[in-house]
């Protein structure tokens, strides 16, 4: 087993959902076995993909490939 946890599941061809959290805590490194598209609507956050940090600005779009940490 690797050192990172697999998160989430996808039973359909795709899934759309919205997350809103004013006090979002740091999320441990993990991966998914599906691709993700993230539209950052606002606030202050950064996203780390494969060790590279991306500071987010409102309306940024992230594409995360399956299996990326």
Predicted model as a PDB file, atoms N, CA, C, CB and O in Angstrom, pLDDT in the B-factor column:
MODEL        1                                                                  
ATOM      1  N   UNK A   1       0.847  -1.185   0.000  1.00 47.00           N  
ATOM      2  CA  UNK A   1       0.000   0.000   0.000  1.00 47.00           C  
ATOM      3  C   UNK A   1       0.887   1.241   0.000  1.00 47.00           C  
ATOM      4  CB  UNK A   1      -0.961   0.002   1.225  1.00 47.00           C  
ATOM      5  O   UNK A   1       1.941   1.258   0.637  1.00 47.00           O  
ATOM      6  N   UNK A   2       0.455   2.287  -0.722  1.00 64.00           N  
ATOM      7  CA  UNK A   2       1.263   3.510  -0.761  1.00 64.00           C  
ATOM      8  C   UNK A   2       1.025   4.355   0.484  1.00 64.00           C  
ATOM      9  CB  UNK A   2       0.946   4.328  -2.025  1.00 64.00           C  
ATOM     10  O   UNK A   2       0.204   4.005   1.333  1.00 64.00           O  
ATOM     11  N   UNK A   3       1.735   5.451   0.587  1.00 78.00           N  
ATOM     12  CA  UNK A   3       1.630   6.298   1.770  1.00 78.00           C  
ATOM     13  C   UNK A   3       0.477   7.290   1.694  1.00 78.00           C  
ATOM     14  CB  UNK A   3       2.916   7.043   1.975  1.00 78.00           C  
ATOM     15  O   UNK A   3       0.244   8.027   2.653  1.00 78.00           O  
ATOM     16  N   UNK A   4      -0.252   7.329   0.579  1.00 79.00           N  
ATOM     17  CA  UNK A   4      -1.364   8.259   0.404  1.00 79.00           C  
ATOM     18  C   UNK A   4      -2.674   7.491   0.343  1.00 79.00           C  
ATOM     19  CB  UNK A   4      -1.176   9.109  -0.872  1.00 79.00           C  
ATOM     20  O   UNK A   4      -2.727   6.374  -0.171  1.00 79.00           O  
ATOM     21  N   UNK A   5      -3.722   8.094   0.869  1.00 79.00           N  
ATOM     22  CA  UNK A   5      -5.033   7.460   0.867  1.00 79.00           C  
ATOM     23  C   UNK A   5      -5.778   7.759  -0.427  1.00 79.00           C  
ATOM     24  CB  UNK A   5      -5.853   7.924   2.070  1.00 79.00           C  
ATOM     25  O   UNK A   5      -5.665   8.843  -0.999  1.00 79.00           O  
ATOM     26  N   UNK A   6      -6.540   6.770  -0.867  1.00 76.00           N  
ATOM     27  CA  UNK A   6      -7.441   6.969  -2.002  1.00 76.00           C  
ATOM     28  C   UNK A   6      -8.722   7.565  -1.445  1.00 76.00           C  
ATOM     29  CB  UNK A   6      -7.718   5.620  -2.783  1.00 76.00           C  
ATOM     30  O   UNK A   6      -9.271   7.049  -0.472  1.00 76.00           O  
ATOM     31  N   UNK A   7      -9.211   8.651  -2.052  1.00 78.00           N  
ATOM     32  CA  UNK A   7     -10.414   9.325  -1.577  1.00 78.00           C  
ATOM     33  C   UNK A   7     -11.487   9.303  -2.651  1.00 78.00           C  
ATOM     34  CB  UNK A   7     -10.102  10.769  -1.165  1.00 78.00           C  
ATOM     35  O   UNK A   7     -11.194   9.331  -3.846  1.00 78.00           O  
ATOM     36  N   UNK A   8     -12.727   9.252  -2.206  1.00 73.00           N  
ATOM     37  CA  UNK A   8     -13.877   9.394  -3.093  1.00 73.00           C  
ATOM     38  C   UNK A   8     -14.148   8.177  -3.944  1.00 73.00           C  
ATOM     39  CB  UNK A   8     -13.684  10.563  -3.974  1.00 73.00           C  
ATOM     40  O   UNK A   8     -13.359   7.234  -3.991  1.00 73.00           O  
ATOM     41  N   UNK A   9     -15.248   8.219  -4.596  1.00 69.00           N  
ATOM     42  CA  UNK A   9     -15.648   7.167  -5.523  1.00 69.00           C  
ATOM     43  C   UNK A   9     -16.544   7.787  -6.582  1.00 69.00           C  
ATOM     44  CB  UNK A   9     -16.375   5.997  -4.783  1.00 69.00           C  
ATOM     45  O   UNK A   9     -17.151   8.833  -6.354  1.00 69.00           O  
ATOM     46  N   UNK A  10     -16.624   7.164  -7.703  1.00 72.00           N  
ATOM     47  CA  UNK A  10     -17.423   7.680  -8.799  1.00 72.00           C  
ATOM     48  C   UNK A  10     -18.126   6.508  -9.462  1.00 72.00           C  
ATOM     49  CB  UNK A  10     -16.549   8.467  -9.821  1.00 72.00           C  
ATOM     50  O   UNK A  10     -17.491   5.691 -10.129  1.00 72.00           O  
ATOM     51  N   UNK A  11     -19.431   6.428  -9.279  1.00 76.00           N  
ATOM     52  CA  UNK A  11     -20.205   5.329  -9.841  1.00 76.00           C  
ATOM     53  C   UNK A  11     -20.818   5.695 -11.194  1.00 76.00           C  
ATOM     54  CB  UNK A  11     -21.301   4.916  -8.870  1.00 76.00           C  
ATOM     55  O   UNK A  11     -21.161   4.812 -11.981  1.00 76.00           O  
ATOM     56  N   UNK A  12     -20.956   6.998 -11.465  1.00 78.00           N  
ATOM     57  CA  UNK A  12     -21.493   7.473 -12.734  1.00 78.00           C  
ATOM     58  C   UNK A  12     -20.339   7.907 -13.639  1.00 78.00           C  
ATOM     59  CB  UNK A  12     -22.494   8.646 -12.510  1.00 78.00           C  
ATOM     60  O   UNK A  12     -19.178   7.914 -13.230  1.00 78.00           O  
ATOM     61  N   UNK A  13     -20.688   8.274 -14.893  1.00 78.00           N  
ATOM     62  CA  UNK A  13     -19.677   8.774 -15.819  1.00 78.00           C  
ATOM     63  C   UNK A  13     -19.063  10.089 -15.360  1.00 78.00           C  
ATOM     64  CB  UNK A  13     -20.278   8.949 -17.189  1.00 78.00           C  
ATOM     65  O   UNK A  13     -17.900  10.373 -15.647  1.00 78.00           O  
ATOM     66  N   UNK A  14     -19.857  10.895 -14.639  1.00 81.00           N  
ATOM     67  CA  UNK A  14     -19.345  12.139 -14.058  1.00 81.00           C  
ATOM     68  C   UNK A  14     -20.255  12.542 -12.915  1.00 81.00           C  
ATOM     69  CB  UNK A  14     -19.254  13.278 -15.125  1.00 81.00           C  
ATOM     70  O   UNK A  14     -21.369  12.037 -12.779  1.00 81.00           O  
ATOM     71  N   UNK A  15     -19.764  13.458 -12.097  1.00 80.00           N  
ATOM     72  CA  UNK A  15     -20.541  13.944 -10.965  1.00 80.00           C  
ATOM     73  C   UNK A  15     -20.208  15.408 -10.753  1.00 80.00           C  
ATOM     74  CB  UNK A  15     -20.257  13.114  -9.680  1.00 80.00           C  
ATOM     75  O   UNK A  15     -19.042  15.797 -10.819  1.00 80.00           O  
ATOM     76  N   UNK A  16     -21.223  16.226 -10.499  1.00 82.00           N  
ATOM     77  CA  UNK A  16     -21.040  17.655 -10.238  1.00 82.00           C  
ATOM     78  C   UNK A  16     -21.480  17.917  -8.802  1.00 82.00           C  
ATOM     79  CB  UNK A  16     -21.855  18.544 -11.261  1.00 82.00           C  
ATOM     80  O   UNK A  16     -22.555  17.488  -8.384  1.00 82.00           O  
ATOM     81  N   UNK A  17     -20.643  18.622  -8.054  1.00 77.00           N  
ATOM     82  CA  UNK A  17     -21.047  19.009  -6.713  1.00 77.00           C  
ATOM     83  C   UNK A  17     -20.369  20.310  -6.331  1.00 77.00           C  
ATOM     84  CB  UNK A  17     -20.712  17.906  -5.698  1.00 77.00           C  
ATOM     85  O   UNK A  17     -19.381  20.715  -6.943  1.00 77.00           O  
ATOM     86  N   UNK A  18     -20.914  20.961  -5.309  1.00 80.00           N  
ATOM     87  CA  UNK A  18     -20.406  22.254  -4.856  1.00 80.00           C  
ATOM     88  C   UNK A  18     -20.002  22.139  -3.398  1.00 80.00           C  
ATOM     89  CB  UNK A  18     -21.466  23.375  -5.048  1.00 80.00           C  
ATOM     90  O   UNK A  18     -20.741  21.596  -2.578  1.00 80.00           O  
ATOM     91  N   UNK A  19     -18.825  22.653  -3.083  1.00 78.00           N  
ATOM     92  CA  UNK A  19     -18.360  22.705  -1.705  1.00 78.00           C  
ATOM     93  C   UNK A  19     -18.199  24.161  -1.304  1.00 78.00           C  
ATOM     94  CB  UNK A  19     -17.026  21.926  -1.529  1.00 78.00           C  
ATOM     95  O   UNK A  19     -17.615  24.955  -2.042  1.00 78.00           O  
ATOM     96  N   UNK A  20     -18.709  24.502  -0.153  1.00 78.00           N  
ATOM     97  CA  UNK A  20     -18.538  25.858   0.372  1.00 78.00           C  
ATOM     98  C   UNK A  20     -18.261  25.725   1.857  1.00 78.00           C  
ATOM     99  CB  UNK A  20     -19.805  26.765   0.100  1.00 78.00           C  
ATOM    100  O   UNK A  20     -19.069  25.175   2.606  1.00 78.00           O  
ATOM    101  N   UNK A  21     -17.111  26.232   2.275  1.00 73.00           N  
ATOM    102  CA  UNK A  21     -16.729  26.104   3.670  1.00 73.00           C  
ATOM    103  C   UNK A  21     -15.843  27.278   4.051  1.00 73.00           C  
ATOM    104  CB  UNK A  21     -16.010  24.762   3.928  1.00 73.00           C  
ATOM    105  O   UNK A  21     -14.728  27.407   3.545  1.00 73.00           O  
ATOM    106  N   UNK A  22     -16.325  28.121   4.927  1.00 67.00           N  
ATOM    107  CA  UNK A  22     -15.557  29.294   5.336  1.00 67.00           C  
ATOM    108  C   UNK A  22     -14.368  28.915   6.213  1.00 67.00           C  
ATOM    109  CB  UNK A  22     -16.454  30.275   6.076  1.00 67.00           C  
ATOM    110  O   UNK A  22     -13.412  29.683   6.323  1.00 67.00           O  
ATOM    111  N   UNK A  23     -14.416  27.743   6.837  1.00 71.00           N  
ATOM    112  CA  UNK A  23     -13.338  27.330   7.734  1.00 71.00           C  
ATOM    113  C   UNK A  23     -12.737  26.005   7.270  1.00 71.00           C  
ATOM    114  CB  UNK A  23     -13.855  27.207   9.182  1.00 71.00           C  
ATOM    115  O   UNK A  23     -12.527  25.102   8.079  1.00 71.00           O  
ATOM    116  N   UNK A  24     -12.467  25.889   6.000  1.00 70.00           N  
ATOM    117  CA  UNK A  24     -11.928  24.642   5.455  1.00 70.00           C  
ATOM    118  C   UNK A  24     -10.558  24.357   6.054  1.00 70.00           C  
ATOM    119  CB  UNK A  24     -11.837  24.711   3.916  1.00 70.00           C  
ATOM    120  O   UNK A  24      -9.658  25.196   6.025  1.00 70.00           O  
ATOM    121  N   UNK A  25     -10.426  23.177   6.585  1.00 79.00           N  
ATOM    122  CA  UNK A  25      -9.161  22.756   7.171  1.00 79.00           C  
ATOM    123  C   UNK A  25      -8.258  22.175   6.084  1.00 79.00           C  
ATOM    124  CB  UNK A  25      -9.396  21.721   8.298  1.00 79.00           C  
ATOM    125  O   UNK A  25      -8.721  21.812   5.003  1.00 79.00           O  
ATOM    126  N   UNK A  26      -6.970  22.092   6.386  1.00 83.00           N  
ATOM    127  CA  UNK A  26      -6.028  21.496   5.443  1.00 83.00           C  
ATOM    128  C   UNK A  26      -6.395  20.028   5.230  1.00 83.00           C  
ATOM    129  CB  UNK A  26      -4.563  21.634   5.956  1.00 83.00           C  
ATOM    130  O   UNK A  26      -6.668  19.305   6.187  1.00 83.00           O  
ATOM    131  N   UNK A  27      -6.398  19.601   3.987  1.00 84.00           N  
ATOM    132  CA  UNK A  27      -6.772  18.233   3.636  1.00 84.00           C  
ATOM    133  C   UNK A  27      -5.494  17.427   3.402  1.00 84.00           C  
ATOM    134  CB  UNK A  27      -7.697  18.204   2.367  1.00 84.00           C  
ATOM    135  O   UNK A  27      -4.616  17.871   2.661  1.00 84.00           O  
ATOM    136  N   UNK A  28      -5.374  16.251   4.022  1.00 88.00           N  
ATOM    137  CA  UNK A  28      -4.170  15.431   3.819  1.00 88.00           C  
ATOM    138  C   UNK A  28      -4.005  15.041   2.344  1.00 88.00           C  
ATOM    139  CB  UNK A  28      -4.234  14.159   4.698  1.00 88.00           C  
ATOM    140  O   UNK A  28      -4.989  14.934   1.612  1.00 88.00           O  
ATOM    141  N   UNK A  29      -2.763  14.831   1.918  1.00 92.00           N  
ATOM    142  CA  UNK A  29      -2.497  14.410   0.546  1.00 92.00           C  
ATOM    143  C   UNK A  29      -3.238  13.111   0.256  1.00 92.00           C  
ATOM    144  CB  UNK A  29      -0.977  14.236   0.307  1.00 92.00           C  
ATOM    145  O   UNK A  29      -3.272  12.200   1.084  1.00 92.00           O  
ATOM    146  N   UNK A  30      -3.825  13.041  -0.925  1.00 90.00           N  
ATOM    147  CA  UNK A  30      -4.594  11.875  -1.326  1.00 90.00           C  
ATOM    148  C   UNK A  30      -4.677  11.853  -2.846  1.00 90.00           C  
ATOM    149  CB  UNK A  30      -6.012  11.885  -0.686  1.00 90.00           C  
ATOM    150  O   UNK A  30      -4.155  12.750  -3.509  1.00 90.00           O  
ATOM    151  N   UNK A  31      -5.330  10.836  -3.403  1.00 90.00           N  
ATOM    152  CA  UNK A  31      -5.533  10.761  -4.843  1.00 90.00           C  
ATOM    153  C   UNK A  31      -6.906  10.166  -5.140  1.00 90.00           C  
ATOM    154  CB  UNK A  31      -4.419   9.923  -5.511  1.00 90.00           C  
ATOM    155  O   UNK A  31      -7.554   9.591  -4.265  1.00 90.00           O  
ATOM    156  N   UNK A  32      -7.332  10.317  -6.386  1.00 88.00           N  
ATOM    157  CA  UNK A  32      -8.590   9.754  -6.870  1.00 88.00           C  
ATOM    158  C   UNK A  32      -8.283   8.903  -8.099  1.00 88.00           C  
ATOM    159  CB  UNK A  32      -9.634  10.883  -7.205  1.00 88.00           C  
ATOM    160  O   UNK A  32      -7.273   9.114  -8.771  1.00 88.00           O  
ATOM    161  N   UNK A  33      -9.149   7.952  -8.387  1.00 87.00           N  
ATOM    162  CA  UNK A  33      -8.954   7.158  -9.608  1.00 87.00           C  
ATOM    163  C   UNK A  33      -9.797   7.698 -10.760  1.00 87.00           C  
ATOM    164  CB  UNK A  33      -9.305   5.686  -9.351  1.00 87.00           C  
ATOM    165  O   UNK A  33     -10.100   6.979 -11.711  1.00 87.00           O  
ATOM    166  N   UNK A  34     -10.170   8.971 -10.662  1.00 87.00           N  
ATOM    167  CA  UNK A  34     -10.901   9.664 -11.724  1.00 87.00           C  
ATOM    168  C   UNK A  34     -10.318  11.071 -11.884  1.00 87.00           C  
ATOM    169  CB  UNK A  34     -12.438   9.726 -11.407  1.00 87.00           C  
ATOM    170  O   UNK A  34      -9.645  11.576 -10.986  1.00 87.00           O  
ATOM    171  N   UNK A  35     -10.581  11.692 -13.026  1.00 90.00           N  
ATOM    172  CA  UNK A  35     -10.126  13.059 -13.279  1.00 90.00           C  
ATOM    173  C   UNK A  35     -11.046  14.031 -12.542  1.00 90.00           C  
ATOM    174  CB  UNK A  35     -10.101  13.370 -14.810  1.00 90.00           C  
ATOM    175  O   UNK A  35     -12.221  13.740 -12.319  1.00 90.00           O  
ATOM    176  N   UNK A  36     -10.497  15.190 -12.167  1.00 91.00           N  
ATOM    177  CA  UNK A  36     -11.273  16.228 -11.500  1.00 91.00           C  
ATOM    178  C   UNK A  36     -11.079  17.556 -12.227  1.00 91.00           C  
ATOM    179  CB  UNK A  36     -10.863  16.353 -10.010  1.00 91.00           C  
ATOM    180  O   UNK A  36      -9.978  17.893 -12.664  1.00 91.00           O  
ATOM    181  N   UNK A  37     -12.169  18.292 -12.340  1.00 92.00           N  
ATOM    182  CA  UNK A  37     -12.130  19.681 -12.812  1.00 92.00           C  
ATOM    183  C   UNK A  37     -12.668  20.518 -11.661  1.00 92.00           C  
ATOM    184  CB  UNK A  37     -12.979  19.895 -14.156  1.00 92.00           C  
ATOM    185  O   UNK A  37     -13.769  20.274 -11.167  1.00 92.00           O  
ATOM    186  N   UNK A  38     -11.890  21.503 -11.237  1.00 90.00           N  
ATOM    187  CA  UNK A  38     -12.277  22.335 -10.106  1.00 90.00           C  
ATOM    188  C   UNK A  38     -12.391  23.772 -10.589  1.00 90.00           C  
ATOM    189  CB  UNK A  38     -11.255  22.215  -8.933  1.00 90.00           C  
ATOM    190  O   UNK A  38     -11.460  24.303 -11.194  1.00 90.00           O  
ATOM    191  N   UNK A  39     -13.525  24.400 -10.324  1.00 92.00           N  
ATOM    192  CA  UNK A  39     -13.721  25.826 -10.600  1.00 92.00           C  
ATOM    193  C   UNK A  39     -13.731  26.525  -9.248  1.00 92.00           C  
ATOM    194  CB  UNK A  39     -15.062  26.102 -11.416  1.00 92.00           C  
ATOM    195  O   UNK A  39     -14.643  26.334  -8.444  1.00 92.00           O  
ATOM    196  N   UNK A  40     -12.707  27.334  -9.009  1.00 92.00           N  
ATOM    197  CA  UNK A  40     -12.583  28.055  -7.744  1.00 92.00           C  
ATOM    198  C   UNK A  40     -13.346  29.364  -7.881  1.00 92.00           C  
ATOM    199  CB  UNK A  40     -11.077  28.309  -7.368  1.00 92.00           C  
ATOM    200  O   UNK A  40     -12.988  30.210  -8.700  1.00 92.00           O  
ATOM    201  N   UNK A  41     -14.398  29.538  -7.082  1.00 90.00           N  
ATOM    202  CA  UNK A  41     -15.271  30.698  -7.225  1.00 90.00           C  
ATOM    203  C   UNK A  41     -14.808  31.915  -6.440  1.00 90.00           C  
ATOM    204  CB  UNK A  41     -16.650  30.337  -6.798  1.00 90.00           C  
ATOM    205  O   UNK A  41     -15.006  33.043  -6.893  1.00 90.00           O  
ATOM    206  N   UNK A  42     -14.199  31.721  -5.283  1.00 88.00           N  
ATOM    207  CA  UNK A  42     -13.758  32.874  -4.515  1.00 88.00           C  
ATOM    208  C   UNK A  42     -13.167  32.480  -3.187  1.00 88.00           C  
ATOM    209  CB  UNK A  42     -14.896  33.818  -4.298  1.00 88.00           C  
ATOM    210  O   UNK A  42     -13.233  31.323  -2.772  1.00 88.00           O  
ATOM    211  N   UNK A  43     -12.579  33.475  -2.519  1.00 87.00           N  
ATOM    212  CA  UNK A  43     -11.953  33.247  -1.232  1.00 87.00           C  
ATOM    213  C   UNK A  43     -10.451  33.190  -1.374  1.00 87.00           C  
ATOM    214  CB  UNK A  43     -12.471  31.971  -0.604  1.00 87.00           C  
ATOM    215  O   UNK A  43      -9.886  33.649  -2.366  1.00 87.00           O  
ATOM    216  N   UNK A  44      -9.805  32.616  -0.362  1.00 86.00           N  
ATOM    217  CA  UNK A  44      -8.351  32.473  -0.371  1.00 86.00           C  
ATOM    218  C   UNK A  44      -8.016  31.008  -0.167  1.00 86.00           C  
ATOM    219  CB  UNK A  44      -7.682  33.358   0.726  1.00 86.00           C  
ATOM    220  O   UNK A  44      -8.443  30.402   0.815  1.00 86.00           O  
ATOM    221  N   UNK A  45      -7.261  30.442  -1.082  1.00 89.00           N  
ATOM    222  CA  UNK A  45      -6.869  29.039  -0.972  1.00 89.00           C  
ATOM    223  C   UNK A  45      -5.698  28.774  -1.904  1.00 89.00           C  
ATOM    224  CB  UNK A  45      -8.059  28.098  -1.304  1.00 89.00           C  
ATOM    225  O   UNK A  45      -5.391  29.568  -2.794  1.00 89.00           O  
ATOM    226  N   UNK A  46      -5.061  27.654  -1.679  1.00 92.00           N  
ATOM    227  CA  UNK A  46      -4.055  27.150  -2.605  1.00 92.00           C  
ATOM    228  C   UNK A  46      -4.317  25.661  -2.763  1.00 92.00           C  
ATOM    229  CB  UNK A  46      -2.586  27.434  -2.096  1.00 92.00           C  
ATOM    230  O   UNK A  46      -4.950  25.037  -1.912  1.00 92.00           O  
ATOM    231  N   UNK A  47      -3.827  25.101  -3.855  1.00 92.00           N  
ATOM    232  CA  UNK A  47      -4.059  23.690  -4.169  1.00 92.00           C  
ATOM    233  C   UNK A  47      -2.715  23.098  -4.557  1.00 92.00           C  
ATOM    234  CB  UNK A  47      -5.127  23.507  -5.322  1.00 92.00           C  
ATOM    235  O   UNK A  47      -1.982  23.689  -5.349  1.00 92.00           O  
ATOM    236  N   UNK A  48      -2.386  21.943  -4.010  1.00 94.00           N  
ATOM    237  CA  UNK A  48      -1.107  21.302  -4.296  1.00 94.00           C  
ATOM    238  C   UNK A  48      -1.362  20.060  -5.139  1.00 94.00           C  
ATOM    239  CB  UNK A  48      -0.351  20.938  -2.981  1.00 94.00           C  
ATOM    240  O   UNK A  48      -2.136  19.183  -4.755  1.00 94.00           O  
ATOM    241  N   UNK A  49      -0.699  19.995  -6.295  1.00 93.00           N  
ATOM    242  CA  UNK A  49      -0.782  18.836  -7.178  1.00 93.00           C  
ATOM    243  C   UNK A  49       0.635  18.356  -7.432  1.00 93.00           C  
ATOM    244  CB  UNK A  49      -1.519  19.179  -8.523  1.00 93.00           C  
ATOM    245  O   UNK A  49       1.478  19.102  -7.930  1.00 93.00           O  
ATOM    246  N   UNK A  50       0.890  17.097  -7.084  1.00 94.00           N  
ATOM    247  CA  UNK A  50       2.202  16.478  -7.298  1.00 94.00           C  
ATOM    248  C   UNK A  50       3.338  17.353  -6.758  1.00 94.00           C  
ATOM    249  CB  UNK A  50       2.418  16.209  -8.790  1.00 94.00           C  
ATOM    250  O   UNK A  50       4.376  17.506  -7.403  1.00 94.00           O  
ATOM    251  N   UNK A  51       3.125  17.929  -5.555  1.00 93.00           N  
ATOM    252  CA  UNK A  51       4.170  18.703  -4.892  1.00 93.00           C  
ATOM    253  C   UNK A  51       4.294  20.146  -5.326  1.00 93.00           C  
ATOM    254  CB  UNK A  51       5.449  18.051  -5.104  1.00 93.00           C  
ATOM    255  O   UNK A  51       5.099  20.887  -4.762  1.00 93.00           O  
ATOM    256  N   UNK A  52       3.516  20.569  -6.319  1.00 95.00           N  
ATOM    257  CA  UNK A  52       3.575  21.955  -6.782  1.00 95.00           C  
ATOM    258  C   UNK A  52       2.354  22.710  -6.257  1.00 95.00           C  
ATOM    259  CB  UNK A  52       3.642  22.023  -8.340  1.00 95.00           C  
ATOM    260  O   UNK A  52       1.222  22.254  -6.416  1.00 95.00           O  
ATOM    261  N   UNK A  53       2.587  23.865  -5.633  1.00 96.00           N  
ATOM    262  CA  UNK A  53       1.508  24.659  -5.043  1.00 96.00           C  
ATOM    263  C   UNK A  53       0.992  25.694  -6.032  1.00 96.00           C  
ATOM    264  CB  UNK A  53       1.987  25.349  -3.762  1.00 96.00           C  
ATOM    265  O   UNK A  53       1.763  26.409  -6.672  1.00 96.00           O  
ATOM    266  N   UNK A  54      -0.328  25.756  -6.141  1.00 94.00           N  
ATOM    267  CA  UNK A  54      -0.990  26.710  -7.023  1.00 94.00           C  
ATOM    268  C   UNK A  54      -1.847  27.636  -6.165  1.00 94.00           C  
ATOM    269  CB  UNK A  54      -1.857  25.981  -8.106  1.00 94.00           C  
ATOM    270  O   UNK A  54      -2.876  27.207  -5.645  1.00 94.00           O  
ATOM    271  N   UNK A  55      -1.439  28.916  -6.004  1.00 96.00           N  
ATOM    272  CA  UNK A  55      -2.307  29.863  -5.292  1.00 96.00           C  
ATOM    273  C   UNK A  55      -3.514  30.157  -6.181  1.00 96.00           C  
ATOM    274  CB  UNK A  55      -1.534  31.191  -4.924  1.00 96.00           C  
ATOM    275  O   UNK A  55      -3.360  30.433  -7.371  1.00 96.00           O  
ATOM    276  N   UNK A  56      -4.704  30.100  -5.608  1.00 94.00           N  
ATOM    277  CA  UNK A  56      -5.919  30.240  -6.410  1.00 94.00           C  
ATOM    278  C   UNK A  56      -6.481  31.649  -6.340  1.00 94.00           C  
ATOM    279  CB  UNK A  56      -6.969  29.246  -5.954  1.00 94.00           C  
ATOM    280  O   UNK A  56      -6.427  32.312  -5.304  1.00 94.00           O  
ATOM    281  N   UNK A  57      -7.020  32.086  -7.466  1.00 95.00           N  
ATOM    282  CA  UNK A  57      -7.724  33.355  -7.573  1.00 95.00           C  
ATOM    283  C   UNK A  57      -9.144  33.037  -8.030  1.00 95.00           C  
ATOM    284  CB  UNK A  57      -6.999  34.347  -8.566  1.00 95.00           C  
ATOM    285  O   UNK A  57      -9.355  32.013  -8.680  1.00 95.00           O  
ATOM    286  N   UNK A  58     -10.120  33.881  -7.713  1.00 95.00           N  
ATOM    287  CA  UNK A  58     -11.487  33.626  -8.161  1.00 95.00           C  
ATOM    288  C   UNK A  58     -11.543  33.366  -9.675  1.00 95.00           C  
ATOM    289  CB  UNK A  58     -12.391  34.814  -7.795  1.00 95.00           C  
ATOM    290  O   UNK A  58     -10.894  34.047 -10.469  1.00 95.00           O  
ATOM    291  N   UNK A  59     -12.331  32.372 -10.035  1.00 95.00           N  
ATOM    292  CA  UNK A  59     -12.574  31.928 -11.417  1.00 95.00           C  
ATOM    293  C   UNK A  59     -11.423  31.107 -11.996  1.00 95.00           C  
ATOM    294  CB  UNK A  59     -12.823  33.130 -12.304  1.00 95.00           C  
ATOM    295  O   UNK A  59     -11.412  30.845 -13.199  1.00 95.00           O  
ATOM    296  N   UNK A  60     -10.452  30.693 -11.173  1.00 96.00           N  
ATOM    297  CA  UNK A  60      -9.412  29.766 -11.648  1.00 96.00           C  
ATOM    298  C   UNK A  60     -10.032  28.393 -11.892  1.00 96.00           C  
ATOM    299  CB  UNK A  60      -8.238  29.663 -10.618  1.00 96.00           C  
ATOM    300  O   UNK A  60     -10.963  27.985 -11.198  1.00 96.00           O  
ATOM    301  N   UNK A  61      -9.503  27.693 -12.884  1.00 95.00           N  
ATOM    302  CA  UNK A  61      -9.940  26.332 -13.195  1.00 95.00           C  
ATOM    303  C   UNK A  61      -8.740  25.406 -13.064  1.00 95.00           C  
ATOM    304  CB  UNK A  61     -10.567  26.244 -14.629  1.00 95.00           C  
ATOM    305  O   UNK A  61      -7.678  25.669 -13.629  1.00 95.00           O  
ATOM    306  N   UNK A  62      -8.914  24.318 -12.315  1.00 94.00           N  
ATOM    307  CA  UNK A  62      -7.867  23.315 -12.142  1.00 94.00           C  
ATOM    308  C   UNK A  62      -8.298  22.017 -12.808  1.00 94.00           C  
ATOM    309  CB  UNK A  62      -7.559  23.084 -10.640  1.00 94.00           C  
ATOM    310  O   UNK A  62      -9.454  21.607 -12.696  1.00 94.00           O  
ATOM    311  N   UNK A  63      -7.380  21.384 -13.489  1.00 94.00           N  
ATOM    312  CA  UNK A  63      -7.591  20.055 -14.072  1.00 94.00           C  
ATOM    313  C   UNK A  63      -6.644  19.118 -13.351  1.00 94.00           C  
ATOM    314  CB  UNK A  63      -7.347  20.040 -15.640  1.00 94.00           C  
ATOM    315  O   UNK A  63      -5.427  19.289 -13.423  1.00 94.00           O  
ATOM    316  N   UNK A  64      -7.191  18.123 -12.654  1.00 94.00           N  
ATOM    317  CA  UNK A  64      -6.382  17.174 -11.899  1.00 94.00           C  
ATOM    318  C   UNK A  64      -6.585  15.791 -12.508  1.00 94.00           C  
ATOM    319  CB  UNK A  64      -6.760  17.184 -10.377  1.00 94.00           C  
ATOM    320  O   UNK A  64      -7.708  15.289 -12.552  1.00 94.00           O  
ATOM    321  N   UNK A  65      -5.522  15.186 -12.969  1.00 94.00           N  
ATOM    322  CA  UNK A  65      -5.614  13.861 -13.599  1.00 94.00           C  
ATOM    323  C   UNK A  65      -5.772  12.763 -12.561  1.00 94.00           C  
ATOM    324  CB  UNK A  65      -4.377  13.589 -14.456  1.00 94.00           C  
ATOM    325  O   UNK A  65      -5.324  12.900 -11.423  1.00 94.00           O  
ATOM    326  N   UNK A  66      -6.408  11.683 -12.960  1.00 91.00           N  
ATOM    327  CA  UNK A  66      -6.573  10.528 -12.087  1.00 91.00           C  
ATOM    328  C   UNK A  66      -5.200  10.051 -11.607  1.00 91.00           C  
ATOM    329  CB  UNK A  66      -7.328   9.384 -12.820  1.00 91.00           C  
ATOM    330  O   UNK A  66      -4.244   9.991 -12.380  1.00 91.00           O  
ATOM    331  N   UNK A  67      -5.123   9.718 -10.326  1.00 93.00           N  
ATOM    332  CA  UNK A  67      -3.881   9.180  -9.765  1.00 93.00           C  
ATOM    333  C   UNK A  67      -2.891  10.215  -9.276  1.00 93.00           C  
ATOM    334  CB  UNK A  67      -3.218   8.346 -10.771  1.00 93.00           C  
ATOM    335  O   UNK A  67      -1.908   9.859  -8.627  1.00 93.00           O  
ATOM    336  N   UNK A  68      -3.120  11.490  -9.566  1.00 95.00           N  
ATOM    337  CA  UNK A  68      -2.181  12.516  -9.085  1.00 95.00           C  
ATOM    338  C   UNK A  68      -2.397  12.759  -7.602  1.00 95.00           C  
ATOM    339  CB  UNK A  68      -2.350  13.839  -9.877  1.00 95.00           C  
ATOM    340  O   UNK A  68      -3.529  12.757  -7.120  1.00 95.00           O  
ATOM    341  N   UNK A  69      -1.305  12.968  -6.886  1.00 93.00           N  
ATOM    342  CA  UNK A  69      -1.364  13.239  -5.445  1.00 93.00           C  
ATOM    343  C   UNK A  69      -1.588  14.729  -5.243  1.00 93.00           C  
ATOM    344  CB  UNK A  69      -0.058  12.768  -4.719  1.00 93.00           C  
ATOM    345  O   UNK A  69      -1.672  15.192  -4.105  1.00 93.00           O  
TER     346      UNK A  69                                                      
ENDMDL                                                                          
END                                                                             
